[in-house]
Amino acid sequence: MKFETAIVVAPDHPAFAGHFPGQPILPGVVLLGWATGALGIALGRRVPPCQIAAAKFLQPVSPGTSLLIRHVRELGGAWHFEILAGDATVVSGTLRVAAS
């Protein structure tokens, strides 16, 4: 099973305030929140508590960036995710979703 969700990072997203003045980058916690939220939307339900089994941040995200969040179900029920900006991987990782 595979899902993809497109997001454009709003230039005025409140997470940019103070992170960092003059050179804003989106905090990783926002990206992880979008990864779990997009999975819930794709599944058509709220995702129950999950464990971020792995996350690797590979590239900063600036205001106005177009992102693609891709989820692929792994054997055993975990979800591999990637967040892409064009052809570049911004974040990759694995989510383990608790039984609901």
Disulfide bonds with the S-S distance in Angstrom:
none
